Amino acid sequence: QPHSPGAYSTVCASCHKSSWKVGDLEEGKMYFFRILAENEYGIGLPVETLEPIKASERPLPPGKVSLREVTSKSVTLSWEKPDHDGGSRITGYIVEMQGKGSEKWTQVMVVKSNEAHVTGLTQGEEYTFRISSINEKGVSDPRPLNVPVVAKDLVISPTFKLLFSTFSVLAGDDLKIDVPYAAHPKATATWLKDGVALKETTRVNADATDKNLLLVIKEACRDDVGTYTVKLTNTAGEASTDISVIVLDKPGPPTGPIKLDEVTADSVILSWDPPQYDGGCAINNYIVEKRDTSTTNWQIVSATVARTTIKAARLIENQTYEFRVIAKNAAGVFSQPSDSTGAITAKDEVDPPKIDLEVKYSQTVVVNAGETFKLEAAVYGKPVPTIHWLKEGQEITEAARLELKNTDFTACLVVKEAIRVDGGQYILLVKNVGGEKSVNINVKPIIAKNAFGKQIE
């Protein structure tokens, strides 16, 4: 019967021997057994097992055996648990050792954990190790370490196994930097920040294990941005590596003052400079807001401005507005608004026309007959003025020898193959709603004469 209250069940009622194999037991379960003799007169009293018997067997060997550390006098081994414990709890492991050239295995220790530190080795000697599992049913087959071990001090120059060299963290969050390394004997670690010895605080701490260096930054802030250098030194050599820390923070406001490049009755053109601090990552875009000065509410003009300029349209003529700009970086963090532009009235700017004429035109322009000459001047005004060239009271239009090359900011008249009638006074006249302005330019062609003193056309 199972090791719990209940009736016995018959396993076999016709056993003619003094032994029997009981099958179909549940592994790991405890059972009682009893036997009753039977003859022609009936069944006798039973004899029972005094203690319950567990249905179990020897365990399987341990899993993979690994060499953790070796010195001139010791080794440290570790191994995985067996895939099957045989139905009974593993109570320990036997560690055995065999010297090179010997056929004898020597038990060096029995341990309960999955690790063993074997001492007393001879420097330079080669050894083989194997591990066996133990449960109450017995000892498993051994699992060997797959390579022999020579007892000698391991020397490894420090090396880093860092996968990334740049780490980023949101402002206010904690950052833990794990730097795997290899070094033997144990290396001494030194941390620097921007070339200066790292000052550990309640927020910034460095720690080390045999295989990892740790740098913990709590509640990261802008002061933590920089290049961290870690140096490892042991008797085999030294190594260093740089780690960049970026704190993704709120960017500074766009740099002002905001410039007014143009104001009209229904629009303004604004421009500004990027923030002095981008919050640790690139500025993605800007949000431009406006406020009618008769209200306290700010309205978004555009939330997707990629450059540092915008034309804000659909304004109401003679209405007064203020504008401000907000930066947003790649971390999705918004800046504080820039300083306001101050009050701006939506109306066309009016600057009366102006003409900037070169000094050479203050005197009569002398040209040779048959040559091409050009009259030009810089023109200013808001709105952009219209340009007119006149001669003898008539406006000049383009013809075979006359070419007008005016632009918004330049007045230009070209006369080709000059003749006598091209001489005289030219008037440059510019106009806009703010008024008009004119200047006079005198031109004198020089006409050649023949041997009799007559002019040649």
Secondary structure, 3 states (H helix, E strand, C coil): CECCCCCCCCCCCCCCCCCCCCCCCCCCCEECCEECCEECCEECCCEECCCCEECCCCCCCCCCEEEEEECCCCEEEEECCCCCCCCCCCCEEEEEEEECCCCCCEEEEEECCCEEEECCCCCCCEEEEEEEEEECCEECCCEECCCCEECCCCCEEEEECCCCCEEEEECCCCEEEEEEEEEECCCEEEEEECCEECCCCCCEEEEECCCEEEEEECCCCHHHCEEEEEEEEECCEEEEEEEEEEEECCCCCCEEEEEEEEECCCCEEEEEECCCCCCCCCEEEEEEEEEECCCCCCEEEEEEECCCEEEECCCCCCCEEEEEEEEEECCCCECCCCCCCCCEECCCCCEEEEEECCHHHHCCEEEECCCCEEEEEEEEEECCCEEEEEECCEECCCCCCEEECCCCCEEEEEECCCCHHHCEEEEEEEEECCEEEEEEEEEEEECCECCCCCECC
